[in-house]
Amino acid sequence: MNSNRLLSIVAVVLGIVFIGLAVMYLTVPPKSLPGPSLFGHENGVSAVHVKHGIATFMLGLACFAFAWFRLGPKKAAA
């Protein structure tokens, strides 16, 4: 397996993970999040973390875009 394909697969997996985290940040209140190991976790706050959700969603989209451009056709040599 060549490095372009392997790197693209890793980027897609990371994109899926980041999109999943974004959904979790936008739907689950911080008091229900699993432990203080997640970024942006504050004790006693009941509002969802909209900024964290948007940021992780954009990071997931960036991973998908990276994989898309990495697997795109190569320029023909002149």
PQR file with spaces between the fields and no chain letter, atoms N, CA, C, O and H, PARSE charges and radii, in Angstrom:
ATOM       1  N    MET     1       0.849   -1.169    0.000 -0.4000 1.5000
ATOM       2  CA   MET     1       0.000    0.000    0.000 -0.0000 2.0000
ATOM       3  C    MET     1       0.900    1.239    0.000  0.5500 1.7000
ATOM       4  O    MET     1       1.796    1.361    0.836 -0.5500 1.4000
ATOM       5  N    ASN     2       0.660    2.148   -0.933 -0.4000 1.5000
ATOM       6  CA   ASN     2       1.532    3.308   -1.007 -0.0000 2.0000
ATOM       7  C    ASN     2       1.170    4.332    0.073  0.5500 1.7000
ATOM       8  O    ASN     2       0.099    4.266    0.678 -0.5500 1.4000
ATOM       9  H    ASN     2      -0.068    2.049   -1.612  0.4000 1.0000
ATOM      10  N    SER     3       2.069    5.263    0.298 -0.4000 1.5000
ATOM      11  CA   SER     3       1.908    6.201    1.405 -0.0000 2.0000
ATOM      12  C    SER     3       0.747    7.165    1.193  0.5500 1.7000
ATOM      13  O    SER     3       0.119    7.581    2.167 -0.5500 1.4000
ATOM      14  H    SER     3       2.938    5.317   -0.193  0.4000 1.0000
ATOM      15  N    ASN     4       0.438    7.539   -0.074 -0.4000 1.5000
ATOM      16  CA   ASN     4      -0.697    8.436   -0.321 -0.0000 2.0000
ATOM      17  C    ASN     4      -2.005    7.797    0.122  0.5500 1.7000
ATOM      18  O    ASN     4      -2.847    8.440    0.749 -0.5500 1.4000
ATOM      19  H    ASN     4       0.948    7.201   -0.865  0.4000 1.0000
ATOM      20  N    ARG     5      -2.159    6.526   -0.211 -0.4000 1.5000
ATOM      21  CA   ARG     5      -3.395    5.829    0.147 -0.0000 2.0000
ATOM      22  C    ARG     5      -3.492    5.634    1.657  0.5500 1.7000
ATOM      23  O    ARG     5      -4.564    5.825    2.232 -0.5500 1.4000
ATOM      24  H    ARG     5      -1.475    6.004   -0.719  0.4000 1.0000
ATOM      25  N    LEU     6      -2.406    5.263    2.301 -0.4000 1.5000
ATOM      26  CA   LEU     6      -2.409    5.060    3.740 -0.0000 2.0000
ATOM      27  C    LEU     6      -2.699    6.363    4.479  0.5500 1.7000
ATOM      28  O    LEU     6      -3.476    6.381    5.433 -0.5500 1.4000
ATOM      29  H    LEU     6      -1.535    5.108    1.834  0.4000 1.0000
ATOM      30  N    LEU     7      -2.074    7.447    4.039 -0.4000 1.5000
ATOM      31  CA   LEU     7      -2.302    8.751    4.666 -0.0000 2.0000
ATOM      32  C    LEU     7      -3.737    9.206    4.471  0.5500 1.7000
ATOM      33  O    LEU     7      -4.314    9.826    5.364 -0.5500 1.4000
ATOM      34  H    LEU     7      -1.443    7.433    3.264  0.4000 1.0000
ATOM      35  N    SER     8      -4.317    8.912    3.328 -0.4000 1.5000
ATOM      36  CA   SER     8      -5.711    9.274    3.068 -0.0000 2.0000
ATOM      37  C    SER     8      -6.668    8.476    3.945  0.5500 1.7000
ATOM      38  O    SER     8      -7.664    9.015    4.428 -0.5500 1.4000
ATOM      39  H    SER     8      -3.849    8.408    2.602  0.4000 1.0000
ATOM      40  N    ILE     9      -6.378    7.220    4.151 -0.4000 1.5000
ATOM      41  CA   ILE     9      -7.212    6.396    5.015 -0.0000 2.0000
ATOM      42  C    ILE     9      -7.164    6.912    6.445  0.5500 1.7000
ATOM      43  O    ILE     9      -8.192    6.981    7.118 -0.5500 1.4000
ATOM      44  H    ILE     9      -5.569    6.783    3.759  0.4000 1.0000
ATOM      45  N    VAL    10      -5.980    7.272    6.909 -0.4000 1.5000
ATOM      46  CA   VAL    10      -5.839    7.838    8.258 -0.0000 2.0000
ATOM      47  C    VAL    10      -6.613    9.147    8.361  0.5500 1.7000
ATOM      48  O    VAL    10      -7.267    9.394    9.374 -0.5500 1.4000
ATOM      49  H    VAL    10      -5.145    7.216    6.362  0.4000 1.0000
ATOM      50  N    ALA    11      -6.551    9.988    7.334 -0.4000 1.5000
ATOM      51  CA   ALA    11      -7.270   11.263    7.347 -0.0000 2.0000
ATOM      52  C    ALA    11      -8.779   11.046    7.380  0.5500 1.7000
ATOM      53  O    ALA    11      -9.491   11.785    8.059 -0.5500 1.4000
ATOM      54  H    ALA    11      -6.019    9.788    6.511  0.4000 1.0000
ATOM      55  N    VAL    12      -9.277   10.043    6.657 -0.4000 1.5000
ATOM      56  CA   VAL    12     -10.716    9.760    6.662 -0.0000 2.0000
ATOM      57  C    VAL    12     -11.150    9.249    8.037  0.5500 1.7000
ATOM      58  O    VAL    12     -12.204    9.640    8.538 -0.5500 1.4000
ATOM      59  H    VAL    12      -8.699    9.443    6.106  0.4000 1.0000
ATOM      60  N    VAL    13     -10.356    8.390    8.639 -0.4000 1.5000
ATOM      61  CA   VAL    13     -10.686    7.872    9.972 -0.0000 2.0000
ATOM      62  C    VAL    13     -10.704    9.013   10.986  0.5500 1.7000
ATOM      63  O    VAL    13     -11.612    9.098   11.813 -0.5500 1.4000
ATOM      64  H    VAL    13      -9.499    8.072    8.232  0.4000 1.0000
ATOM      65  N    LEU    14      -9.699    9.893   10.923 -0.4000 1.5000
ATOM      66  CA   LEU    14      -9.682   11.049   11.821 -0.0000 2.0000
ATOM      67  C    LEU    14     -10.868   11.973   11.557  0.5500 1.7000
ATOM      68  O    LEU    14     -11.440   12.528   12.495 -0.5500 1.4000
ATOM      69  H    LEU    14      -8.961    9.824   10.251  0.4000 1.0000
ATOM      70  N    GLY    15     -11.236   12.140   10.302 -0.4000 1.5000
ATOM      71  CA   GLY    15     -12.394   12.954    9.968 -0.0000 2.0000
ATOM      72  C    GLY    15     -13.664   12.400   10.591  0.5500 1.7000
ATOM      73  O    GLY    15     -14.479   13.156   11.121 -0.5500 1.4000
ATOM      74  H    GLY    15     -10.772   11.689    9.541  0.4000 1.0000
ATOM      75  N    ILE    16     -13.835   11.086   10.531 -0.4000 1.5000
ATOM      76  CA   ILE    16     -15.010   10.452   11.135 -0.0000 2.0000
ATOM      77  C    ILE    16     -15.005   10.646   12.650  0.5500 1.7000
ATOM      78  O    ILE    16     -16.046   10.925   13.246 -0.5500 1.4000
ATOM      79  H    ILE    16     -13.173   10.473   10.101  0.4000 1.0000
ATOM      80  N    VAL    17     -13.834   10.499   13.273 -0.4000 1.5000
ATOM      81  CA   VAL    17     -13.725   10.693   14.716 -0.0000 2.0000
ATOM      82  C    VAL    17     -14.062   12.137   15.091  0.5500 1.7000
ATOM      83  O    VAL    17     -14.800   12.369   16.049 -0.5500 1.4000
ATOM      84  H    VAL    17     -12.988   10.273   12.789  0.4000 1.0000
ATOM      85  N    PHE    18     -13.534   13.099   14.353 -0.4000 1.5000
ATOM      86  CA   PHE    18     -13.796   14.507   14.664 -0.0000 2.0000
ATOM      87  C    PHE    18     -15.267   14.871   14.445  0.5500 1.7000
ATOM      88  O    PHE    18     -15.829   15.637   15.227 -0.5500 1.4000
ATOM      89  H    PHE    18     -12.935   12.911   13.575  0.4000 1.0000
ATOM      90  N    ILE    19     -15.892   14.340   13.405 -0.4000 1.5000
ATOM      91  CA   ILE    19     -17.312   14.602   13.178 -0.0000 2.0000
ATOM      92  C    ILE    19     -18.137   13.993   14.314  0.5500 1.7000
ATOM      93  O    ILE    19     -19.105   14.599   14.773 -0.5500 1.4000
ATOM      94  H    ILE    19     -15.435   13.718   12.769  0.4000 1.0000
ATOM      95  N    GLY    20     -17.759   12.811   14.761 -0.4000 1.5000
ATOM      96  CA   GLY    20     -18.439   12.195   15.904 -0.0000 2.0000
ATOM      97  C    GLY    20     -18.295   13.013   17.170  0.5500 1.7000
ATOM      98  O    GLY    20     -19.257   13.180   17.920 -0.5500 1.4000
ATOM      99  H    GLY    20     -16.972   12.319   14.388  0.4000 1.0000
ATOM     100  N    LEU    21     -17.093   13.526   17.412 -0.4000 1.5000
ATOM     101  CA   LEU    21     -16.885   14.395   18.571 -0.0000 2.0000
ATOM     102  C    LEU    21     -17.706   15.676   18.458  0.5500 1.7000
ATOM     103  O    LEU    21     -18.225   16.173   19.458 -0.5500 1.4000
ATOM     104  H    LEU    21     -16.311   13.391   16.803  0.4000 1.0000
ATOM     105  N    ALA    22     -17.825   16.210   17.251 -0.4000 1.5000
ATOM     106  CA   ALA    22     -18.613   17.427   17.050 -0.0000 2.0000
ATOM     107  C    ALA    22     -20.077   17.173   17.386  0.5500 1.7000
ATOM     108  O    ALA    22     -20.718   17.998   18.038 -0.5500 1.4000
ATOM     109  H    ALA    22     -17.403   15.807   16.438  0.4000 1.0000
ATOM     110  N    VAL    23     -20.603   16.048   16.947 -0.4000 1.5000
ATOM     111  CA   VAL    23     -21.994   15.707   17.272 -0.0000 2.0000
ATOM     112  C    VAL    23     -22.158   15.565   18.778  0.5500 1.7000
ATOM     113  O    VAL    23     -23.156   16.013   19.342 -0.5500 1.4000
ATOM     114  H    VAL    23     -20.083   15.378   16.418  0.4000 1.0000
ATOM     115  N    MET    24     -21.182   14.945   19.427 -0.4000 1.5000
ATOM     116  CA   MET    24     -21.250   14.787   20.873 -0.0000 2.0000
ATOM     117  C    MET    24     -21.201   16.146   21.573  0.5500 1.7000
ATOM     118  O    MET    24     -21.973   16.389   22.501 -0.5500 1.4000
ATOM     119  H    MET    24     -20.371   14.581   18.969  0.4000 1.0000
ATOM     120  N    TYR    25     -20.304   17.030   21.138 -0.4000 1.5000
ATOM     121  CA   TYR    25     -20.214   18.346   21.748 -0.0000 2.0000
ATOM     122  C    TYR    25     -21.504   19.148   21.569  0.5500 1.7000
ATOM     123  O    TYR    25     -21.881   19.917   22.453 -0.5500 1.4000
ATOM     124  H    TYR    25     -19.677   16.832   20.385  0.4000 1.0000
ATOM     125  N    LEU    26     -22.182   18.974   20.431 -0.4000 1.5000
ATOM     126  CA   LEU    26     -23.376   19.764   20.154 -0.0000 2.0000
ATOM     127  C    LEU    26     -24.648   19.184   20.765  0.5500 1.7000
ATOM     128  O    LEU    26     -25.658   19.882   20.852 -0.5500 1.4000
ATOM     129  H    LEU    26     -21.875   18.349   19.713  0.4000 1.0000
ATOM     130  N    THR    27     -24.619   17.937   21.185 -0.4000 1.5000
ATOM     131  CA   THR    27     -25.843   17.321   21.682 -0.0000 2.0000
ATOM     132  C    THR    27     -25.810   16.943   23.153  0.5500 1.7000
ATOM     133  O    THR    27     -26.863   16.889   23.790 -0.5500 1.4000
ATOM     134  H    THR    27     -23.798   17.370   21.114  0.4000 1.0000
ATOM     135  N    VAL    28     -24.649   16.683   23.708 -0.4000 1.5000
ATOM     136  CA   VAL    28     -24.549   16.201   25.085 -0.0000 2.0000
ATOM     137  C    VAL    28     -24.114   17.347   25.989  0.5500 1.7000
ATOM     138  O    VAL    28     -23.129   18.023   25.691 -0.5500 1.4000
ATOM     139  H    VAL    28     -23.794   16.726   23.191  0.4000 1.0000
ATOM     140  N    PRO    29     -24.835   17.582   27.098 -0.5600 1.5000
ATOM     141  CA   PRO    29     -24.382   18.613   28.039  0.2800 2.0000
ATOM     142  C    PRO    29     -23.064   18.211   28.694  0.5500 1.7000
ATOM     143  O    PRO    29     -22.810   17.023   28.896 -0.5500 1.4000
ATOM     144  N    PRO    30     -22.222   19.192   29.027 -0.5600 1.5000
ATOM     145  CA   PRO    30     -20.894   18.876   29.587  0.2800 2.0000
ATOM     146  C    PRO    30     -20.928   18.033   30.852  0.5500 1.7000
ATOM     147  O    PRO    30     -19.995   17.271   31.102 -0.5500 1.4000
ATOM     148  N    LYS    31     -21.979   18.151   31.653 -0.4000 1.5000
ATOM     149  CA   LYS    31     -22.014   17.354   32.877 -0.0000 2.0000
ATOM     150  C    LYS    31     -22.188   15.863   32.578  0.5500 1.7000
ATOM     151  O    LYS    31     -21.924   15.025   33.440 -0.5500 1.4000
ATOM     152  H    LYS    31     -22.737   18.771   31.449  0.4000 1.0000
ATOM     153  N    SER    32     -22.632   15.527   31.356 -0.4000 1.5000
ATOM     154  CA   SER    32     -22.797   14.126   30.969 -0.0000 2.0000
ATOM     155  C    SER    32     -21.627   13.586   30.151  0.5500 1.7000
ATOM     156  O    SER    32     -21.621   12.408   29.792 -0.5500 1.4000
ATOM     157  H    SER    32     -22.846   16.208   30.656  0.4000 1.0000
ATOM     158  N    LEU    33     -20.646   14.419   29.852 -0.4000 1.5000
ATOM     159  CA   LEU    33     -19.494   13.961   29.078 -0.0000 2.0000
ATOM     160  C    LEU    33     -18.651   13.008   29.905  0.5500 1.7000
ATOM     161  O    LEU    33     -18.595   13.141   31.128 -0.5500 1.4000
ATOM     162  H    LEU    33     -20.651   15.376   30.143  0.4000 1.0000
ATOM     163  N    PRO    34     -17.994   12.049   29.263 -0.5600 1.5000
ATOM     164  CA   PRO    34     -17.225   11.044   29.999  0.2800 2.0000
ATOM     165  C    PRO    34     -15.888   11.570   30.526  0.5500 1.7000
ATOM     166  O    PRO    34     -14.871   11.474   29.839 -0.5500 1.4000
ATOM     167  N    GLY    35     -15.886   12.107   31.698 -0.4000 1.5000
ATOM     168  CA   GLY    35     -14.653   12.499   32.370 -0.0000 2.0000
ATOM     169  C    GLY    35     -14.069   13.816   31.910  0.5500 1.7000
ATOM     170  O    GLY    35     -14.489   14.374   30.897 -0.5500 1.4000
ATOM     171  H    GLY    35     -16.713   12.185   32.256  0.4000 1.0000
ATOM     172  N    PRO    36     -13.092   14.314   32.664 -0.5600 1.5000
ATOM     173  CA   PRO    36     -12.458   15.597   32.333  0.2800 2.0000
ATOM     174  C    PRO    36     -11.377   15.483   31.275  0.5500 1.7000
ATOM     175  O    PRO    36     -10.659   16.450   31.020 -0.5500 1.4000
ATOM     176  N    SER    37     -11.249   14.318   30.654 -0.4000 1.5000
ATOM     177  CA   SER    37     -10.180   14.153   29.668 -0.0000 2.0000
ATOM     178  C    SER    37     -10.501   14.821   28.341  0.5500 1.7000
ATOM     179  O    SER    37      -9.596   15.033   27.534 -0.5500 1.4000
ATOM     180  H    SER    37     -11.832   13.533   30.861  0.4000 1.0000
ATOM     181  N    LEU    38     -11.769   15.163   28.088 -0.4000 1.5000
ATOM     182  CA   LEU    38     -12.129   15.825   26.845 -0.0000 2.0000
ATOM     183  C    LEU    38     -11.813   17.314   26.939  0.5500 1.7000
ATOM     184  O    LEU    38     -11.976   17.922   27.997 -0.5500 1.4000
ATOM     185  H    LEU    38     -12.505   14.992   28.744  0.4000 1.0000
ATOM     186  N    PHE    39     -11.372   17.886   25.854 -0.4000 1.5000
ATOM     187  CA   PHE    39     -11.023   19.293   25.836 -0.0000 2.0000
ATOM     188  C    PHE    39     -12.268   20.146   26.041  0.5500 1.7000
ATOM     189  O    PHE    39     -13.313   19.867   25.452 -0.5500 1.4000
ATOM     190  H    PHE    39     -11.240   17.392   24.994  0.4000 1.0000
ATOM     191  N    GLY    40     -12.168   21.173   26.863 -0.4000 1.5000
ATOM     192  CA   GLY    40     -13.273   22.083   27.071 -0.0000 2.0000
ATOM     193  C    GLY    40     -14.253   21.637   28.136  0.5500 1.7000
ATOM     194  O    GLY    40     -15.318   22.240   28.268 -0.5500 1.4000
ATOM     195  H    GLY    40     -11.319   21.399   27.340  0.4000 1.0000
ATOM     196  N    HIS    41     -13.937   20.613   28.893 -0.4000 1.5000
ATOM     197  CA   HIS    41     -14.842   20.123   29.927 -0.0000 2.0000
ATOM     198  C    HIS    41     -14.714   20.997   31.162  0.5500 1.7000
ATOM     199  O    HIS    41     -13.621   21.186   31.697 -0.5500 1.4000
ATOM     200  H    HIS    41     -13.072   20.123   28.785  0.4000 1.0000
ATOM     201  N    GLU    42     -15.847   21.529   31.606 -0.4000 1.5000
ATOM     202  CA   GLU    42     -15.860   22.333   32.825 -0.0000 2.0000
ATOM     203  C    GLU    42     -16.938   21.781   33.742  0.5500 1.7000
ATOM     204  O    GLU    42     -18.051   21.507   33.293 -0.5500 1.4000
ATOM     205  H    GLU    42     -16.734   21.377   31.171  0.4000 1.0000
ATOM     206  N    ASN    43     -16.625   21.614   35.011 -0.4000 1.5000
ATOM     207  CA   ASN    43     -17.603   21.108   35.964 -0.0000 2.0000
ATOM     208  C    ASN    43     -18.645   22.171   36.263  0.5500 1.7000
ATOM     209  O    ASN    43     -18.312   23.348   36.403 -0.5500 1.4000
ATOM     210  H    ASN    43     -15.721   21.837   35.376  0.4000 1.0000
ATOM     211  N    GLY    44     -19.906   21.764   36.363 -0.4000 1.5000
ATOM     212  CA   GLY    44     -20.979   22.665   36.733 -0.0000 2.0000
ATOM     213  C    GLY    44     -21.608   23.435   35.585  0.5500 1.7000
ATOM     214  O    GLY    44     -22.542   24.202   35.822 -0.5500 1.4000
ATOM     215  H    GLY    44     -20.177   20.807   36.250  0.4000 1.0000
ATOM     216  N    VAL    45     -21.151   23.271   34.373 -0.4000 1.5000
ATOM     217  CA   VAL    45     -21.719   23.972   33.228 -0.0000 2.0000
ATOM     218  C    VAL    45     -22.739   23.061   32.572  0.5500 1.7000
ATOM     219  O    VAL    45     -22.456   21.889   32.322 -0.5500 1.4000
ATOM     220  H    VAL    45     -20.393   22.648   34.180  0.4000 1.0000
ATOM     221  N    SER    46     -23.952   23.599   32.285 -0.4000 1.5000
ATOM     222  CA   SER    46     -24.990   22.749   31.711 -0.0000 2.0000
ATOM     223  C    SER    46     -25.241   23.035   30.229  0.5500 1.7000
ATOM     224  O    SER    46     -25.953   22.266   29.583 -0.5500 1.4000
ATOM     225  H    SER    46     -24.182   24.551   32.489  0.4000 1.0000
ATOM     226  N    ALA    47     -24.692   24.096   29.674 -0.4000 1.5000
ATOM     227  CA   ALA    47     -24.900   24.427   28.266 -0.0000 2.0000
ATOM     228  C    ALA    47     -23.955   23.607   27.390  0.5500 1.7000
ATOM     229  O    ALA    47     -22.849   23.262   27.807 -0.5500 1.4000
ATOM     230  H    ALA    47     -24.113   24.721   30.199  0.4000 1.0000
ATOM     231  N    VAL    48     -24.406   23.299   26.167 -0.4000 1.5000
ATOM     232  CA   VAL    48     -23.548   22.560   25.251 -0.0000 2.0000
ATOM     233  C    VAL    48     -22.436   23.483   24.750  0.5500 1.7000
ATOM     234  O    VAL    48     -22.577   24.706   24.766 -0.5500 1.4000
ATOM     235  H    VAL    48     -25.305   23.579   25.829  0.4000 1.0000
ATOM     236  N    HIS    49     -21.352   22.894   24.314 -0.4000 1.5000
ATOM     237  CA   HIS    49     -20.194   23.647   23.825 -0.0000 2.0000
ATOM     238  C    HIS    49     -20.314   23.837   22.318  0.5500 1.7000
ATOM     239  O    HIS    49     -19.810   23.022   21.545 -0.5500 1.4000
ATOM     240  H    HIS    49     -21.238   21.900   24.301  0.4000 1.0000
ATOM     241  N    VAL    50     -20.972   24.900   21.904 -0.4000 1.5000
ATOM     242  CA   VAL    50     -21.210   25.139   20.490 -0.0000 2.0000
ATOM     243  C    VAL    50     -19.899   25.431   19.761  0.5500 1.7000
ATOM     244  O    VAL    50     -19.671   24.907   18.670 -0.5500 1.4000
ATOM     245  H    VAL    50     -21.381   25.562   22.532  0.4000 1.0000
ATOM     246  N    LYS    51     -19.047   26.250   20.343 -0.4000 1.5000
ATOM     247  CA   LYS    51     -17.772   26.594   19.694 -0.0000 2.0000
ATOM     248  C    LYS    51     -16.895   25.356   19.509  0.5500 1.7000
ATOM     249  O    LYS    51     -16.285   25.179   18.455 -0.5500 1.4000
ATOM     250  H    LYS    51     -19.232   26.675   21.229  0.4000 1.0000
ATOM     251  N    HIS    52     -16.832   24.506   20.523 -0.4000 1.5000
ATOM     252  CA   HIS    52     -16.041   23.285   20.407 -0.0000 2.0000
ATOM     253  C    HIS    52     -16.630   22.364   19.341  0.5500 1.7000
ATOM     254  O    HIS    52     -15.893   21.726   18.589 -0.5500 1.4000
ATOM     255  H    HIS    52     -17.328   24.650   21.379  0.4000 1.0000
ATOM     256  N    GLY    53     -17.951   22.298   19.278 -0.4000 1.5000
ATOM     257  CA   GLY    53     -18.605   21.462   18.274 -0.0000 2.0000
ATOM     258  C    GLY    53     -18.328   21.941   16.867  0.5500 1.7000
ATOM     259  O    GLY    53     -18.041   21.140   15.977 -0.5500 1.4000
ATOM     260  H    GLY    53     -18.550   22.816   19.888  0.4000 1.0000
ATOM     261  N    ILE    54     -18.414   23.257   16.660 -0.4000 1.5000
ATOM     262  CA   ILE    54     -18.139   23.819   15.332 -0.0000 2.0000
ATOM     263  C    ILE    54     -16.684   23.607   14.952  0.5500 1.7000
ATOM     264  O    ILE    54     -16.383   23.257   13.811 -0.5500 1.4000
ATOM     265  H    ILE    54     -18.647   23.908   17.382  0.4000 1.0000
ATOM     266  N    ALA    55     -15.779   23.814   15.900 -0.4000 1.5000
ATOM     267  CA   ALA    55     -14.348   23.667   15.615 -0.0000 2.0000
ATOM     268  C    ALA    55     -13.993   22.219   15.256  0.5500 1.7000
ATOM     269  O    ALA    55     -13.239   21.984   14.312 -0.5500 1.4000
ATOM     270  H    ALA    55     -16.023   24.098   16.828  0.4000 1.0000
ATOM     271  N    THR    56     -14.531   21.253   16.003 -0.4000 1.5000
ATOM     272  CA   THR    56     -14.206   19.869   15.687 -0.0000 2.0000
ATOM     273  C    THR    56     -14.878   19.417   14.386  0.5500 1.7000
ATOM     274  O    THR    56     -14.333   18.582   13.664 -0.5500 1.4000
ATOM     275  H    THR    56     -15.144   21.444   16.770  0.4000 1.0000
ATOM     276  N    PHE    57     -16.065   19.970   14.086 -0.4000 1.5000
ATOM     277  CA   PHE    57     -16.711   19.664   12.814 -0.0000 2.0000
ATOM     278  C    PHE    57     -15.874   20.179   11.646  0.5500 1.7000
ATOM     279  O    PHE    57     -15.693   19.473   10.655 -0.5500 1.4000
ATOM     280  H    PHE    57     -16.507   20.648   14.673  0.4000 1.0000
ATOM     281  N    MET    58     -15.368   21.396   11.756 -0.4000 1.5000
ATOM     282  CA   MET    58     -14.529   21.965   10.703 -0.0000 2.0000
ATOM     283  C    MET    58     -13.224   21.182   10.566  0.5500 1.7000
ATOM     284  O    MET    58     -12.727   20.993    9.456 -0.5500 1.4000
ATOM     285  H    MET    58     -15.516   21.970   12.562  0.4000 1.0000
ATOM     286  N    LEU    59     -12.676   20.733   11.673 -0.4000 1.5000
ATOM     287  CA   LEU    59     -11.459   19.918   11.630 -0.0000 2.0000
ATOM     288  C    LEU    59     -11.728   18.589   10.922  0.5500 1.7000
ATOM     289  O    LEU    59     -10.884   18.108   10.166 -0.5500 1.4000
ATOM     290  H    LEU    59     -13.079   20.886   12.575  0.4000 1.0000
ATOM     291  N    GLY    60     -12.884   18.004   11.160 -0.4000 1.5000
ATOM     292  CA   GLY    60     -13.261   16.784   10.461 -0.0000 2.0000
ATOM     293  C    GLY    60     -13.410   17.018    8.966  0.5500 1.7000
ATOM     294  O    GLY    60     -12.956   16.204    8.161 -0.5500 1.4000
ATOM     295  H    GLY    60     -13.569   18.395   11.774  0.4000 1.0000
ATOM     296  N    LEU    61     -14.043   18.126    8.587 -0.4000 1.5000
ATOM     297  CA   LEU    61     -14.163   18.456    7.168 -0.0000 2.0000
ATOM     298  C    LEU    61     -12.800   18.703    6.532  0.5500 1.7000
ATOM     299  O    LEU    61     -12.577   18.342    5.376 -0.5500 1.4000
ATOM     300  H    LEU    61     -14.411   18.788    9.240  0.4000 1.0000
ATOM     301  N    ALA    62     -11.889   19.317    7.283 -0.4000 1.5000
ATOM     302  CA   ALA    62     -10.540   19.543    6.767 -0.0000 2.0000
ATOM     303  C    ALA    62      -9.820   18.212    6.525  0.5500 1.7000
ATOM     304  O    ALA    62      -9.085   18.077    5.547 -0.5500 1.4000
ATOM     305  H    ALA    62     -12.070   19.610    8.222  0.4000 1.0000
ATOM     306  N    CYS    63     -10.025   17.240    7.398 -0.4000 1.5000
ATOM     307  CA   CYS    63      -9.428   15.911    7.197 -0.0000 2.0000
ATOM     308  C    CYS    63      -9.990   15.248    5.940  0.5500 1.7000
ATOM     309  O    CYS    63      -9.249   14.625    5.179 -0.5500 1.4000
ATOM     310  H    CYS    63     -10.623   17.349    8.192  0.4000 1.0000
ATOM     311  N    PHE    64     -11.307   15.382    5.722 -0.4000 1.5000
ATOM     312  CA   PHE    64     -11.906   14.822    4.507 -0.0000 2.0000
ATOM     313  C    PHE    64     -11.377   15.517    3.260  0.5500 1.7000
ATOM     314  O    PHE    64     -11.108   14.862    2.253 -0.5500 1.4000
ATOM     315  H    PHE    64     -11.909   15.888    6.340  0.4000 1.0000
ATOM     316  N    ALA    65     -11.227   16.830    3.315 -0.4000 1.5000
ATOM     317  CA   ALA    65     -10.709   17.572    2.165 -0.0000 2.0000
ATOM     318  C    ALA    65      -9.259   17.169    1.877  0.5500 1.7000
ATOM     319  O    ALA    65      -8.870   17.023    0.719 -0.5500 1.4000
ATOM     320  H    ALA    65     -11.446   17.362    4.133  0.4000 1.0000
ATOM     321  N    PHE    66      -8.467   16.991    2.931 -0.4000 1.5000
ATOM     322  CA   PHE    66      -7.085   16.552    2.758 -0.0000 2.0000
ATOM     323  C    PHE    66      -7.033   15.203    2.047  0.5500 1.7000
ATOM     324  O    PHE    66      -6.241   15.010    1.125 -0.5500 1.4000
ATOM     325  H    PHE    66      -8.783   17.110    3.872  0.4000 1.0000
ATOM     326  N    ALA    67      -7.885   14.267    2.484 -0.4000 1.5000
ATOM     327  CA   ALA    67      -7.912   12.943    1.852 -0.0000 2.0000
ATOM     328  C    ALA    67      -8.375   13.048    0.408  0.5500 1.7000
ATOM     329  O    ALA    67      -7.851   12.349   -0.459 -0.5500 1.4000
ATOM     330  H    ALA    67      -8.528   14.424    3.234  0.4000 1.0000
ATOM     331  N    TRP    68      -9.345   13.906    0.134 -0.4000 1.5000
ATOM     332  CA   TRP    68      -9.869   14.090   -1.221 -0.0000 2.0000
ATOM     333  C    TRP    68      -8.763   14.561   -2.163  0.5500 1.7000
ATOM     334  O    TRP    68      -8.564   13.996   -3.238 -0.5500 1.4000
ATOM     335  H    TRP    68      -9.771   14.474    0.838  0.4000 1.0000
ATOM     336  N    PHE    69      -8.045   15.611   -1.740 -0.4000 1.5000
ATOM     337  CA   PHE    69      -6.995   16.158   -2.594 -0.0000 2.0000
ATOM     338  C    PHE    69      -5.787   15.242   -2.679  0.5500 1.7000
ATOM     339  O    PHE    69      -5.080   15.245   -3.687 -0.5500 1.4000
ATOM     340  H    PHE    69      -8.207   16.070   -0.867  0.4000 1.0000
ATOM     341  N    ARG    70      -5.542   14.472   -1.652 -0.4000 1.5000
ATOM     342  CA   ARG    70      -4.399   13.545   -1.661 -0.0000 2.0000
ATOM     343  C    ARG    70      -4.631   12.414   -2.662  0.5500 1.7000
ATOM     344  O    ARG    70      -3.687   11.939   -3.294 -0.5500 1.4000
ATOM     345  H    ARG    70      -6.117   14.470   -0.833  0.4000 1.0000
ATOM     346  N    LEU    71      -5.886   11.981   -2.808 -0.4000 1.5000
ATOM     347  CA   LEU    71      -6.194   10.867   -3.714 -0.0000 2.0000
ATOM     348  C    LEU    71      -6.568   11.334   -5.114  0.5500 1.7000
ATOM     349  O    LEU    71      -6.844   10.504   -5.980 -0.5500 1.4000
ATOM     350  H    LEU    71      -6.653   12.367   -2.296  0.4000 1.0000
ATOM     351  N    GLY    72      -6.584   12.635   -5.357 -0.4000 1.5000
ATOM     352  CA   GLY    72      -6.966   13.158   -6.665 -0.0000 2.0000
ATOM     353  C    GLY    72      -5.968   12.774   -7.739  0.5500 1.7000
ATOM     354  O    GLY    72      -4.872   12.298   -7.442 -0.5500 1.4000
ATOM     355  H    GLY    72      -6.359   13.310   -4.653  0.4000 1.0000
ATOM     356  N    PRO    73      -6.357   12.987   -9.008 -0.5600 1.5000
ATOM     357  CA   PRO    73      -5.467   12.623  -10.113  0.2800 2.0000
ATOM     358  C    PRO    73      -4.206   13.495  -10.119  0.5500 1.7000
ATOM     359  O    PRO    73      -4.242   14.667   -9.744 -0.5500 1.4000
ATOM     360  N    LYS    74      -3.133   12.916  -10.539 -0.4000 1.5000
ATOM     361  CA   LYS    74      -1.858   13.631  -10.632 -0.0000 2.0000
ATOM     362  C    LYS    74      -1.825   14.438  -11.923  0.5500 1.7000
ATOM     363  O    LYS    74      -2.459   14.070  -12.912 -0.5500 1.4000
ATOM     364  H    LYS    74      -3.105   11.964  -10.844  0.4000 1.0000
ATOM     365  N    LYS    75      -1.085   15.533  -11.908 -0.4000 1.5000
ATOM     366  CA   LYS    75      -0.933   16.334  -13.119 -0.0000 2.0000
ATOM     367  C    LYS    75      -0.102   15.563  -14.134  0.5500 1.7000
ATOM     368  O    LYS    75       0.860   14.875  -13.793 -0.5500 1.4000
ATOM     369  H    LYS    75      -0.569   15.832  -11.105  0.4000 1.0000
ATOM     370  N    ALA    76      -0.498   15.699  -15.371 -0.4000 1.5000
ATOM     371  CA   ALA    76       0.262   15.037  -16.430 -0.0000 2.0000
ATOM     372  C    ALA    76       1.567   15.789  -16.681  0.5500 1.7000
ATOM     373  O    ALA    76       1.597   17.019  -16.675 -0.5500 1.4000
ATOM     374  H    ALA    76      -1.280   16.258  -15.648  0.4000 1.0000
ATOM     375  N    ALA    77       2.634   15.043  -16.898 -0.4000 1.5000
ATOM     376  CA   ALA    77       3.924   15.669  -17.171 -0.0000 2.0000
ATOM     377  C    ALA    77       3.922   16.269  -18.569  0.5500 1.7000
ATOM     378  O    ALA    77       3.452   15.651  -19.525 -0.5500 1.4000
ATOM     379  H    ALA    77       2.610   14.044  -16.902  0.4000 1.0000
ATOM     380  N    ALA    78       4.443   17.456  -18.670 -0.4000 1.5000
ATOM     381  CA   ALA    78       4.452   18.147  -19.983 -0.0000 2.0000
ATOM     382  C    ALA    78       5.583   17.685  -20.864  0.5500 1.7000
ATOM     383  O    ALA    78       5.726   18.166  -21.988 -0.5500 1.4000
ATOM     384  H    ALA    78       4.825   17.957  -17.894  0.4000 1.0000
